[in-house]
């Protein structure tokens, strides 16, 4: 039976690693975890459920997790990320606010690697993105101001007539059509029953 457990373990882990990048240590841990779980299922028939989202503590220290060139996940212990947001959503279904609350991370601590943030900032400054954004906002505001209808109300006096109040063309057309239609009297039909 052990050989079939080994084959099942290899099959499960290999299919898992196709979509997930793992280091050799993570791969060994995954193999052990799957094998132990399958062995418990084989002998006991059940496996104790692990509460999702509850952890004994962070997988690493905050200092190790937030380095200049990379960021690590405190939930699973994976490192090498430039930014954590996507990993948290995909792997742990966590939002950054939930992650910060779970591990008491201050809001001033960025969830991106410091070098990555600085490189992005430098690139934005080199490409003059702030000035371009300001110009685009000014153009959009000018277009919105020009497109906004300006309605000037004519001062109404006691002698206001139909001639002084402009009537939109569509409304005038509908009014003429309504006057042209004559009401038709309905005829009653007697049934031969």
PyMOL commands that set and color helices and strands:
alter all, ss='L'
color gray80, all
select helices_A, chain A and resi 2-19+24-43+62-65+85-92+96-102+114-126+129-147+169-180
alter helices_A, ss='H'
color red, helices_A
deselect
rebuild
show_as cartoon
